[in-house]
Amino acid sequence: MKTIYETKGTCSKAIELDVDDATGIINSVQFVGGCPGNTIGVAQLVRGRKVEDVISQLEGIRCGMKPTSCPDQLAQALKQAIA
């Protein structure tokens, strides 16, 4: 299933996701905006992993004094995708 999540409180503006509905495996992630090195790195690290595992590892990560981060927003996007 392909979805687009509009991020909140981060430099990135959106996250494009492709998750296999049958297996819960992340096929691809692409951040729109944000720090390219970090967002590309995060996207490559989560490809091929189970949604639940990625959510548990990334949820709650903060960026400096911000209450969220691009990884945290990815966790929120994944939670919405499987809801």
PyMOL Python script that loads the backbone (N, CA, C, O; Angstrom):
from pymol import cmd

cmd.read_pdbstr("""\
ATOM      1  N   MET A   1       0.841  -1.157   0.000  1.00  0.00           N
ATOM      2  CA  MET A   1       0.000   0.000   0.000  1.00  0.00           C
ATOM      3  C   MET A   1       0.897   1.234   0.000  1.00  0.00           C
ATOM      4  O   MET A   1       1.802   1.363   0.824  1.00  0.00           O
ATOM      5  N   LYS A   2       0.631   2.125  -0.927  1.00  0.00           N
ATOM      6  CA  LYS A   2       1.381   3.377  -1.001  1.00  0.00           C
ATOM      7  C   LYS A   2       0.558   4.484  -0.350  1.00  0.00           C
ATOM      8  O   LYS A   2      -0.633   4.628  -0.626  1.00  0.00           O
ATOM      9  N   THR A   3       1.206   5.264   0.520  1.00  0.00           N
ATOM     10  CA  THR A   3       0.539   6.376   1.184  1.00  0.00           C
ATOM     11  C   THR A   3       1.486   7.560   1.270  1.00  0.00           C
ATOM     12  O   THR A   3       2.703   7.414   1.161  1.00  0.00           O
ATOM     13  N   ILE A   4       0.906   8.733   1.469  1.00  0.00           N
ATOM     14  CA  ILE A   4       1.677   9.947   1.705  1.00  0.00           C
ATOM     15  C   ILE A   4       1.211  10.528   3.036  1.00  0.00           C
ATOM     16  O   ILE A   4       0.016  10.728   3.256  1.00  0.00           O
ATOM     17  N   TYR A   5       2.162  10.793   3.909  1.00  0.00           N
ATOM     18  CA  TYR A   5       1.882  11.346   5.236  1.00  0.00           C
ATOM     19  C   TYR A   5       2.459  12.749   5.289  1.00  0.00           C
ATOM     20  O   TYR A   5       3.641  12.943   5.006  1.00  0.00           O
ATOM     21  N   GLU A   6       1.644  13.727   5.648  1.00  0.00           N
ATOM     22  CA  GLU A   6       2.123  15.094   5.814  1.00  0.00           C
ATOM     23  C   GLU A   6       2.676  15.246   7.219  1.00  0.00           C
ATOM     24  O   GLU A   6       1.954  15.095   8.205  1.00  0.00           O
ATOM     25  N   THR A   7       3.968  15.548   7.299  1.00  0.00           N
ATOM     26  CA  THR A   7       4.636  15.633   8.596  1.00  0.00           C
ATOM     27  C   THR A   7       4.246  16.911   9.342  1.00  0.00           C
ATOM     28  O   THR A   7       3.757  17.876   8.755  1.00  0.00           O
ATOM     29  N   LYS A   8       4.477  16.880  10.640  1.00  0.00           N
ATOM     30  CA  LYS A   8       4.167  18.008  11.515  1.00  0.00           C
ATOM     31  C   LYS A   8       5.365  18.297  12.400  1.00  0.00           C
ATOM     32  O   LYS A   8       5.865  17.398  13.076  1.00  0.00           O
ATOM     33  N   GLY A   9       5.834  19.542  12.406  1.00  0.00           N
ATOM     34  CA  GLY A   9       6.892  19.942  13.313  1.00  0.00           C
ATOM     35  C   GLY A   9       8.301  19.583  12.901  1.00  0.00           C
ATOM     36  O   GLY A   9       9.209  19.605  13.732  1.00  0.00           O
ATOM     37  N   THR A  10       8.509  19.249  11.621  1.00  0.00           N
ATOM     38  CA  THR A  10       9.846  18.892  11.144  1.00  0.00           C
ATOM     39  C   THR A  10      10.186  19.664   9.877  1.00  0.00           C
ATOM     40  O   THR A  10       9.321  20.284   9.258  1.00  0.00           O
ATOM     41  N   CYS A  11      11.441  19.617   9.509  1.00  0.00           N
ATOM     42  CA  CYS A  11      11.882  20.260   8.261  1.00  0.00           C
ATOM     43  C   CYS A  11      11.316  19.540   7.044  1.00  0.00           C
ATOM     44  O   CYS A  11      11.010  20.176   6.036  1.00  0.00           O
ATOM     45  N   SER A  12      11.176  18.228   7.128  1.00  0.00           N
ATOM     46  CA  SER A  12      10.563  17.498   6.016  1.00  0.00           C
ATOM     47  C   SER A  12       9.079  17.859   5.961  1.00  0.00           C
ATOM     48  O   SER A  12       8.462  18.144   6.987  1.00  0.00           O
ATOM     49  N   LYS A  13       8.522  17.845   4.769  1.00  0.00           N
ATOM     50  CA  LYS A  13       7.130  18.241   4.571  1.00  0.00           C
ATOM     51  C   LYS A  13       6.187  17.046   4.451  1.00  0.00           C
ATOM     52  O   LYS A  13       5.002  17.153   4.765  1.00  0.00           O
ATOM     53  N   ALA A  14       6.710  15.917   4.000  1.00  0.00           N
ATOM     54  CA  ALA A  14       5.877  14.723   3.809  1.00  0.00           C
ATOM     55  C   ALA A  14       6.770  13.490   3.764  1.00  0.00           C
ATOM     56  O   ALA A  14       7.985  13.575   3.588  1.00  0.00           O
ATOM     57  N   ILE A  15       6.115  12.332   3.929  1.00  0.00           N
ATOM     58  CA  ILE A  15       6.803  11.045   3.805  1.00  0.00           C
ATOM     59  C   ILE A  15       5.962  10.164   2.895  1.00  0.00           C
ATOM     60  O   ILE A  15       4.771   9.960   3.131  1.00  0.00           O
ATOM     61  N   GLU A  16       6.594   9.651   1.857  1.00  0.00           N
ATOM     62  CA  GLU A  16       5.928   8.726   0.942  1.00  0.00           C
ATOM     63  C   GLU A  16       6.328   7.313   1.337  1.00  0.00           C
ATOM     64  O   GLU A  16       7.513   6.986   1.404  1.00  0.00           O
ATOM     65  N   LEU A  17       5.316   6.472   1.602  1.00  0.00           N
ATOM     66  CA  LEU A  17       5.549   5.106   2.089  1.00  0.00           C
ATOM     67  C   LEU A  17       4.994   4.070   1.131  1.00  0.00           C
ATOM     68  O   LEU A  17       3.989   4.299   0.459  1.00  0.00           O
ATOM     69  N   ASP A  18       5.661   2.932   1.078  1.00  0.00           N
ATOM     70  CA  ASP A  18       5.117   1.759   0.404  1.00  0.00           C
ATOM     71  C   ASP A  18       5.331   0.583   1.345  1.00  0.00           C
ATOM     72  O   ASP A  18       6.462   0.155   1.574  1.00  0.00           O
ATOM     73  N   VAL A  19       4.225   0.061   1.890  1.00  0.00           N
ATOM     74  CA  VAL A  19       4.271  -1.050   2.839  1.00  0.00           C
ATOM     75  C   VAL A  19       3.491  -2.214   2.248  1.00  0.00           C
ATOM     76  O   VAL A  19       2.392  -2.024   1.726  1.00  0.00           O
ATOM     77  N   ASP A  20       4.044  -3.409   2.325  1.00  0.00           N
ATOM     78  CA  ASP A  20       3.358  -4.608   1.858  1.00  0.00           C
ATOM     79  C   ASP A  20       2.267  -4.963   2.864  1.00  0.00           C
ATOM     80  O   ASP A  20       2.566  -5.294   4.012  1.00  0.00           O
ATOM     81  N   ASP A  21       1.015  -4.897   2.445  1.00  0.00           N
ATOM     82  CA  ASP A  21      -0.115  -5.163   3.337  1.00  0.00           C
ATOM     83  C   ASP A  21      -0.095  -6.583   3.907  1.00  0.00           C
ATOM     84  O   ASP A  21      -0.454  -6.798   5.065  1.00  0.00           O
ATOM     85  N   ALA A  22       0.318  -7.530   3.103  1.00  0.00           N
ATOM     86  CA  ALA A  22       0.273  -8.930   3.521  1.00  0.00           C
ATOM     87  C   ALA A  22       1.333  -9.266   4.570  1.00  0.00           C
ATOM     88  O   ALA A  22       1.075 -10.038   5.494  1.00  0.00           O
ATOM     89  N   THR A  23       2.521  -8.683   4.425  1.00  0.00           N
ATOM     90  CA  THR A  23       3.629  -9.055   5.306  1.00  0.00           C
ATOM     91  C   THR A  23       3.972  -8.003   6.355  1.00  0.00           C
ATOM     92  O   THR A  23       4.629  -8.313   7.349  1.00  0.00           O
ATOM     93  N   GLY A  24       3.531  -6.756   6.142  1.00  0.00           N
ATOM     94  CA  GLY A  24       3.901  -5.675   7.058  1.00  0.00           C
ATOM     95  C   GLY A  24       5.341  -5.238   6.898  1.00  0.00           C
ATOM     96  O   GLY A  24       5.924  -4.642   7.803  1.00  0.00           O
ATOM     97  N   ILE A  25       5.913  -5.537   5.738  1.00  0.00           N
ATOM     98  CA  ILE A  25       7.300  -5.171   5.451  1.00  0.00           C
ATOM     99  C   ILE A  25       7.324  -3.848   4.681  1.00  0.00           C
ATOM    100  O   ILE A  25       6.508  -3.622   3.787  1.00  0.00           O
ATOM    101  N   ILE A  26       8.264  -2.989   5.041  1.00  0.00           N
ATOM    102  CA  ILE A  26       8.414  -1.692   4.376  1.00  0.00           C
ATOM    103  C   ILE A  26       9.175  -1.900   3.064  1.00  0.00           C
ATOM    104  O   ILE A  26      10.316  -2.361   3.064  1.00  0.00           O
ATOM    105  N   ASN A  27       8.527  -1.552   1.949  1.00  0.00           N
ATOM    106  CA  ASN A  27       9.182  -1.652   0.641  1.00  0.00           C
ATOM    107  C   ASN A  27      10.029  -0.424   0.346  1.00  0.00           C
ATOM    108  O   ASN A  27      11.145  -0.541  -0.160  1.00  0.00           O
ATOM    109  N   SER A  28       9.500   0.755   0.662  1.00  0.00           N
ATOM    110  CA  SER A  28      10.264   1.980   0.415  1.00  0.00           C
ATOM    111  C   SER A  28       9.728   3.121   1.268  1.00  0.00           C
ATOM    112  O   SER A  28       8.566   3.136   1.674  1.00  0.00           O
ATOM    113  N   VAL A  29      10.613   4.071   1.523  1.00  0.00           N
ATOM    114  CA  VAL A  29      10.296   5.305   2.240  1.00  0.00           C
ATOM    115  C   VAL A  29      11.035   6.424   1.533  1.00  0.00           C
ATOM    116  O   VAL A  29      12.209   6.285   1.193  1.00  0.00           O
ATOM    117  N   GLN A  30      10.342   7.540   1.312  1.00  0.00           N
ATOM    118  CA  GLN A  30      10.993   8.712   0.746  1.00  0.00           C
ATOM    119  C   GLN A  30      10.480   9.953   1.468  1.00  0.00           C
ATOM    120  O   GLN A  30       9.279  10.220   1.498  1.00  0.00           O
ATOM    121  N   PHE A  31      11.411  10.703   2.047  1.00  0.00           N
ATOM    122  CA  PHE A  31      11.071  11.955   2.702  1.00  0.00           C
ATOM    123  C   PHE A  31      11.061  13.065   1.663  1.00  0.00           C
ATOM    124  O   PHE A  31      11.897  13.090   0.760  1.00  0.00           O
ATOM    125  N   VAL A  32      10.114  13.976   1.798  1.00  0.00           N
ATOM    126  CA  VAL A  32      10.056  15.157   0.946  1.00  0.00           C
ATOM    127  C   VAL A  32      10.563  16.320   1.783  1.00  0.00           C
ATOM    128  O   VAL A  32       9.887  16.755   2.715  1.00  0.00           O
ATOM    129  N   GLY A  33      11.745  16.826   1.460  1.00  0.00           N
ATOM    130  CA  GLY A  33      12.373  17.872   2.248  1.00  0.00           C
ATOM    131  C   GLY A  33      13.157  17.277   3.395  1.00  0.00           C
ATOM    132  O   GLY A  33      13.327  16.061   3.481  1.00  0.00           O
ATOM    133  N   GLY A  34      13.635  18.139   4.274  1.00  0.00           N
ATOM    134  CA  GLY A  34      14.433  17.680   5.403  1.00  0.00           C
ATOM    135  C   GLY A  34      15.907  17.613   5.049  1.00  0.00           C
ATOM    136  O   GLY A  34      16.306  18.003   3.952  1.00  0.00           O
ATOM    137  N   CYS A  35      16.704  17.127   5.964  1.00  0.00           N
ATOM    138  CA  CYS A  35      18.147  16.997   5.767  1.00  0.00           C
ATOM    139  C   CYS A  35      18.420  15.757   4.927  1.00  0.00           C
ATOM    140  O   CYS A  35      18.224  14.641   5.406  1.00  0.00           O
ATOM    141  N   PRO A  36      18.867  15.925   3.687  1.00  0.00           N
ATOM    142  CA  PRO A  36      18.978  14.784   2.769  1.00  0.00           C
ATOM    143  C   PRO A  36      19.783  13.608   3.304  1.00  0.00           C
ATOM    144  O   PRO A  36      19.352  12.462   3.180  1.00  0.00           O
ATOM    145  N   GLY A  37      20.940  13.869   3.896  1.00  0.00           N
ATOM    146  CA  GLY A  37      21.760  12.760   4.381  1.00  0.00           C
ATOM    147  C   GLY A  37      21.044  11.937   5.430  1.00  0.00           C
ATOM    148  O   GLY A  37      21.079  10.707   5.393  1.00  0.00           O
ATOM    149  N   ASN A  38      20.398  12.607   6.361  1.00  0.00           N
ATOM    150  CA  ASN A  38      19.696  11.905   7.433  1.00  0.00           C
ATOM    151  C   ASN A  38      18.461  11.176   6.920  1.00  0.00           C
ATOM    152  O   ASN A  38      18.250  10.007   7.244  1.00  0.00           O
ATOM    153  N   THR A  39      17.646  11.859   6.119  1.00  0.00           N
ATOM    154  CA  THR A  39      16.400  11.226   5.686  1.00  0.00           C
ATOM    155  C   THR A  39      16.645  10.085   4.711  1.00  0.00           C
ATOM    156  O   THR A  39      15.935   9.080   4.747  1.00  0.00           O
ATOM    157  N   ILE A  40      17.632  10.226   3.848  1.00  0.00           N
ATOM    158  CA  ILE A  40      17.969   9.125   2.936  1.00  0.00           C
ATOM    159  C   ILE A  40      18.510   7.944   3.735  1.00  0.00           C
ATOM    160  O   ILE A  40      18.174   6.793   3.458  1.00  0.00           O
ATOM    161  N   GLY A  41      19.353   8.238   4.736  1.00  0.00           N
ATOM    162  CA  GLY A  41      19.901   7.171   5.573  1.00  0.00           C
ATOM    163  C   GLY A  41      18.821   6.425   6.331  1.00  0.00           C
ATOM    164  O   GLY A  41      18.818   5.194   6.352  1.00  0.00           O
ATOM    165  N   VAL A  42      17.905   7.149   6.953  1.00  0.00           N
ATOM    166  CA  VAL A  42      16.808   6.513   7.684  1.00  0.00           C
ATOM    167  C   VAL A  42      15.976   5.664   6.725  1.00  0.00           C
ATOM    168  O   VAL A  42      15.627   4.526   7.042  1.00  0.00           O
ATOM    169  N   ALA A  43      15.662   6.213   5.565  1.00  0.00           N
ATOM    170  CA  ALA A  43      14.845   5.486   4.583  1.00  0.00           C
ATOM    171  C   ALA A  43      15.511   4.175   4.171  1.00  0.00           C
ATOM    172  O   ALA A  43      14.837   3.154   4.042  1.00  0.00           O
ATOM    173  N   GLN A  44      16.819   4.195   3.967  1.00  0.00           N
ATOM    174  CA  GLN A  44      17.514   2.958   3.575  1.00  0.00           C
ATOM    175  C   GLN A  44      17.591   1.952   4.714  1.00  0.00           C
ATOM    176  O   GLN A  44      17.521   0.743   4.492  1.00  0.00           O
ATOM    177  N   LEU A  45      17.735   2.456   5.933  1.00  0.00           N
ATOM    178  CA  LEU A  45      17.837   1.548   7.079  1.00  0.00           C
ATOM    179  C   LEU A  45      16.534   0.814   7.382  1.00  0.00           C
ATOM    180  O   LEU A  45      16.564  -0.307   7.890  1.00  0.00           O
ATOM    181  N   VAL A  46      15.396   1.425   7.080  1.00  0.00           N
ATOM    182  CA  VAL A  46      14.121   0.788   7.419  1.00  0.00           C
ATOM    183  C   VAL A  46      13.578  -0.087   6.295  1.00  0.00           C
ATOM    184  O   VAL A  46      12.682  -0.898   6.527  1.00  0.00           O
ATOM    185  N   ARG A  47      14.102   0.061   5.090  1.00  0.00           N
ATOM    186  CA  ARG A  47      13.622  -0.755   3.970  1.00  0.00           C
ATOM    187  C   ARG A  47      13.847  -2.237   4.267  1.00  0.00           C
ATOM    188  O   ARG A  47      14.937  -2.644   4.670  1.00  0.00           O
ATOM    189  N   GLY A  48      12.797  -3.035   4.060  1.00  0.00           N
ATOM    190  CA  GLY A  48      12.882  -4.474   4.285  1.00  0.00           C
ATOM    191  C   GLY A  48      12.593  -4.907   5.712  1.00  0.00           C
ATOM    192  O   GLY A  48      12.662  -6.095   6.026  1.00  0.00           O
ATOM    193  N   ARG A  49      12.270  -3.958   6.575  1.00  0.00           N
ATOM    194  CA  ARG A  49      11.993  -4.284   7.975  1.00  0.00           C
ATOM    195  C   ARG A  49      10.501  -4.270   8.254  1.00  0.00           C
ATOM    196  O   ARG A  49       9.719  -3.691   7.500  1.00  0.00           O
ATOM    197  N   LYS A  50      10.120  -4.911   9.341  1.00  0.00           N
ATOM    198  CA  LYS A  50       8.715  -4.954   9.746  1.00  0.00           C
ATOM    199  C   LYS A  50       8.296  -3.603  10.333  1.00  0.00           C
ATOM    200  O   LYS A  50       9.044  -2.966  11.074  1.00  0.00           O
ATOM    201  N   VAL A  51       7.090  -3.193   9.980  1.00  0.00           N
ATOM    202  CA  VAL A  51       6.545  -1.913  10.421  1.00  0.00           C
ATOM    203  C   VAL A  51       6.590  -1.789  11.942  1.00  0.00           C
ATOM    204  O   VAL A  51       7.036  -0.765  12.460  1.00  0.00           O
ATOM    205  N   GLU A  52       6.142  -2.800  12.658  1.00  0.00           N
ATOM    206  CA  GLU A  52       6.074  -2.742  14.113  1.00  0.00           C
ATOM    207  C   GLU A  52       7.451  -2.537  14.737  1.00  0.00           C
ATOM    208  O   GLU A  52       7.586  -1.809  15.721  1.00  0.00           O
ATOM    209  N   ASP A  53       8.480  -3.181  14.167  1.00  0.00           N
ATOM    210  CA  ASP A  53       9.837  -3.037  14.691  1.00  0.00           C
ATOM    211  C   ASP A  53      10.341  -1.609  14.515  1.00  0.00           C
ATOM    212  O   ASP A  53      10.962  -1.044  15.415  1.00  0.00           O
ATOM    213  N   VAL A  54      10.068  -1.034  13.349  1.00  0.00           N
ATOM    214  CA  VAL A  54      10.518   0.333  13.067  1.00  0.00           C
ATOM    215  C   VAL A  54       9.793   1.328  13.966  1.00  0.00           C
ATOM    216  O   VAL A  54      10.412   2.254  14.490  1.00  0.00           O
ATOM    217  N   ILE A  55       8.496   1.146  14.148  1.00  0.00           N
ATOM    218  CA  ILE A  55       7.742   2.039  15.030  1.00  0.00           C
ATOM    219  C   ILE A  55       8.332   2.023  16.433  1.00  0.00           C
ATOM    220  O   ILE A  55       8.551   3.079  17.026  1.00  0.00           O
ATOM    221  N   SER A  56       8.591   0.834  16.967  1.00  0.00           N
ATOM    222  CA  SER A  56       9.092   0.742  18.339  1.00  0.00           C
ATOM    223  C   SER A  56      10.477   1.367  18.496  1.00  0.00           C
ATOM    224  O   SER A  56      10.812   1.843  19.580  1.00  0.00           O
ATOM    225  N   GLN A  57      11.273   1.374  17.454  1.00  0.00           N
ATOM    226  CA  GLN A  57      12.612   1.944  17.547  1.00  0.00           C
ATOM    227  C   GLN A  57      12.646   3.452  17.316  1.00  0.00           C
ATOM    228  O   GLN A  57      13.502   4.137  17.876  1.00  0.00           O
ATOM    229  N   LEU A  58      11.736   3.979  16.508  1.00  0.00           N
ATOM    230  CA  LEU A  58      11.815   5.385  16.125  1.00  0.00           C
ATOM    231  C   LEU A  58      10.862   6.305  16.875  1.00  0.00           C
ATOM    232  O   LEU A  58      11.127   7.501  16.999  1.00  0.00           O
ATOM    233  N   GLU A  59       9.760   5.766  17.375  1.00  0.00           N
ATOM    234  CA  GLU A  59       8.762   6.612  18.025  1.00  0.00           C
ATOM    235  C   GLU A  59       9.352   7.297  19.256  1.00  0.00           C
ATOM    236  O   GLU A  59       9.995   6.660  20.090  1.00  0.00           O
ATOM    237  N   GLY A  60       9.122   8.597  19.352  1.00  0.00           N
ATOM    238  CA  GLY A  60       9.560   9.362  20.510  1.00  0.00           C
ATOM    239  C   GLY A  60      10.915  10.039  20.352  1.00  0.00           C
ATOM    240  O   GLY A  60      11.322  10.798  21.231  1.00  0.00           O
ATOM    241  N   ILE A  61      11.620   9.786  19.260  1.00  0.00           N
ATOM    242  CA  ILE A  61      12.907  10.456  19.034  1.00  0.00           C
ATOM    243  C   ILE A  61      12.637  11.933  18.777  1.00  0.00           C
ATOM    244  O   ILE A  61      11.739  12.293  18.016  1.00  0.00           O
ATOM    245  N   ARG A  62      13.428  12.778  19.424  1.00  0.00           N
ATOM    246  CA  ARG A  62      13.261  14.226  19.281  1.00  0.00           C
ATOM    247  C   ARG A  62      14.434  14.804  18.498  1.00  0.00           C
ATOM    248  O   ARG A  62      15.519  14.223  18.458  1.00  0.00           O
ATOM    249  N   CYS A  63      14.199  15.954  17.880  1.00  0.00           N
ATOM    250  CA  CYS A  63      15.238  16.690  17.162  1.00  0.00           C
ATOM    251  C   CYS A  63      15.516  17.958  17.954  1.00  0.00           C
ATOM    252  O   CYS A  63      14.752  18.920  17.878  1.00  0.00           O
ATOM    253  N   GLY A  64      16.603  17.961  18.711  1.00  0.00           N
ATOM    254  CA  GLY A  64      16.920  19.112  19.548  1.00  0.00           C
ATOM    255  C   GLY A  64      15.818  19.367  20.554  1.00  0.00           C
ATOM    256  O   GLY A  64      15.430  18.472  21.306  1.00  0.00           O
ATOM    257  N   MET A  65      15.315  20.590  20.566  1.00  0.00           N
ATOM    258  CA  MET A  65      14.251  20.957  21.494  1.00  0.00           C
ATOM    259  C   MET A  65      12.852  20.714  20.920  1.00  0.00           C
ATOM    260  O   MET A  65      11.854  20.928  21.607  1.00  0.00           O
ATOM    261  N   LYS A  66      12.782  20.275  19.683  1.00  0.00           N
ATOM    262  CA  LYS A  66      11.480  19.996  19.068  1.00  0.00           C
ATOM    263  C   LYS A  66      10.866  18.761  19.724  1.00  0.00           C
ATOM    264  O   LYS A  66      11.593  17.862  20.148  1.00  0.00           O
ATOM    265  N   PRO A  67       9.547  18.707  19.812  1.00  0.00           N
ATOM    266  CA  PRO A  67       8.902  17.542  20.428  1.00  0.00           C
ATOM    267  C   PRO A  67       8.853  16.319  19.509  1.00  0.00           C
ATOM    268  O   PRO A  67       8.363  15.264  19.911  1.00  0.00           O
ATOM    269  N   THR A  68       9.353  16.452  18.287  1.00  0.00           N
ATOM    270  CA  THR A  68       9.318  15.362  17.315  1.00  0.00           C
ATOM    271  C   THR A  68      10.576  15.426  16.456  1.00  0.00           C
ATOM    272  O   THR A  68      11.446  16.268  16.681  1.00  0.00           O
ATOM    273  N   SER A  69      10.671  14.539  15.477  1.00  0.00           N
ATOM    274  CA  SER A  69      11.807  14.484  14.556  1.00  0.00           C
ATOM    275  C   SER A  69      11.346  13.770  13.298  1.00  0.00           C
ATOM    276  O   SER A  69      10.230  13.253  13.249  1.00  0.00           O
ATOM    277  N   CYS A  70      12.193  13.739  12.283  1.00  0.00           N
ATOM    278  CA  CYS A  70      11.840  12.991  11.071  1.00  0.00           C
ATOM    279  C   CYS A  70      11.656  11.495  11.373  1.00  0.00           C
ATOM    280  O   CYS A  70      10.700  10.899  10.877  1.00  0.00           O
ATOM    281  N   PRO A  71      12.541  10.862  12.175  1.00  0.00           N
ATOM    282  CA  PRO A  71      12.289   9.460  12.518  1.00  0.00           C
ATOM    283  C   PRO A  71      10.977   9.261  13.281  1.00  0.00           C
ATOM    284  O   PRO A  71      10.247   8.305  13.018  1.00  0.00           O
ATOM    285  N   ASP A  72      10.676  10.154  14.220  1.00  0.00           N
ATOM    286  CA  ASP A  72       9.417  10.055  14.964  1.00  0.00           C
ATOM    287  C   ASP A  72       8.227  10.229  14.013  1.00  0.00           C
ATOM    288  O   ASP A  72       7.223   9.527  14.138  1.00  0.00           O
ATOM    289  N   GLN A  73       8.340  11.149  13.081  1.00  0.00           N
ATOM    290  CA  GLN A  73       7.258  11.347  12.120  1.00  0.00           C
ATOM    291  C   GLN A  73       7.095  10.123  11.219  1.00  0.00           C
ATOM    292  O   GLN A  73       5.980   9.801  10.810  1.00  0.00           O
ATOM    293  N   LEU A  74       8.193   9.442  10.909  1.00  0.00           N
ATOM    294  CA  LEU A  74       8.090   8.194  10.153  1.00  0.00           C
ATOM    295  C   LEU A  74       7.322   7.158  10.970  1.00  0.00           C
ATOM    296  O   LEU A  74       6.490   6.437  10.419  1.00  0.00           O
ATOM    297  N   ALA A  75       7.584   7.071  12.261  1.00  0.00           N
ATOM    298  CA  ALA A  75       6.839   6.147  13.121  1.00  0.00           C
ATOM    299  C   ALA A  75       5.347   6.492  13.101  1.00  0.00           C
ATOM    300  O   ALA A  75       4.505   5.597  13.033  1.00  0.00           O
ATOM    301  N   GLN A  76       5.021   7.774  13.159  1.00  0.00           N
ATOM    302  CA  GLN A  76       3.613   8.190  13.120  1.00  0.00           C
ATOM    303  C   GLN A  76       2.990   7.847  11.764  1.00  0.00           C
ATOM    304  O   GLN A  76       1.839   7.415  11.699  1.00  0.00           O
ATOM    305  N   ALA A  77       3.741   8.037  10.701  1.00  0.00           N
ATOM    306  CA  ALA A  77       3.240   7.706   9.362  1.00  0.00           C
ATOM    307  C   ALA A  77       2.966   6.214   9.238  1.00  0.00           C
ATOM    308  O   ALA A  77       1.965   5.805   8.649  1.00  0.00           O
ATOM    309  N   LEU A  78       3.859   5.405   9.793  1.00  0.00           N
ATOM    310  CA  LEU A  78       3.668   3.947   9.742  1.00  0.00           C
ATOM    311  C   LEU A  78       2.472   3.515  10.575  1.00  0.00           C
ATOM    312  O   LEU A  78       1.721   2.628  10.170  1.00  0.00           O
ATOM    313  N   LYS A  79       2.290   4.136  11.736  1.00  0.00           N
ATOM    314  CA  LYS A  79       1.131   3.818  12.558  1.00  0.00           C
ATOM    315  C   LYS A  79      -0.165   4.135  11.804  1.00  0.00           C
ATOM    316  O   LYS A  79      -1.123   3.363  11.849  1.00  0.00           O
ATOM    317  N   GLN A  80      -0.183   5.263  11.123  1.00  0.00           N
ATOM    318  CA  GLN A  80      -1.363   5.633  10.345  1.00  0.00           C
ATOM    319  C   GLN A  80      -1.566   4.663   9.183  1.00  0.00           C
ATOM    320  O   GLN A  80      -2.699   4.308   8.859  1.00  0.00           O
ATOM    321  N   ALA A  81      -0.482   4.241   8.565  1.00  0.00           N
ATOM    322  CA  ALA A  81      -0.575   3.344   7.396  1.00  0.00           C
ATOM    323  C   ALA A  81      -1.178   1.986   7.766  1.00  0.00           C
ATOM    324  O   ALA A  81      -1.891   1.387   6.961  1.00  0.00           O
ATOM    325  N   ILE A  82      -0.898   1.500   8.973  1.00  0.00           N
ATOM    326  CA  ILE A  82      -1.406   0.174   9.339  1.00  0.00           C
ATOM    327  C   ILE A  82      -2.715   0.236  10.104  1.00  0.00           C
ATOM    328  O   ILE A  82      -3.303  -0.800  10.414  1.00  0.00           O
ATOM    329  N   ALA A  83      -3.178   1.449  10.412  1.00  0.00           N
ATOM    330  CA  ALA A  83      -4.434   1.586  11.160  1.00  0.00           C
ATOM    331  C   ALA A  83      -5.641   1.255  10.291  1.00  0.00           C
ATOM    332  O   ALA A  83      -6.777   1.319  10.761  1.00  0.00           O
TER     333      ALA A  83
END
""", "prot")
cmd.dss("prot")
cmd.show_as("cartoon", "prot")
cmd.util.cbc("prot")
cmd.orient("prot")
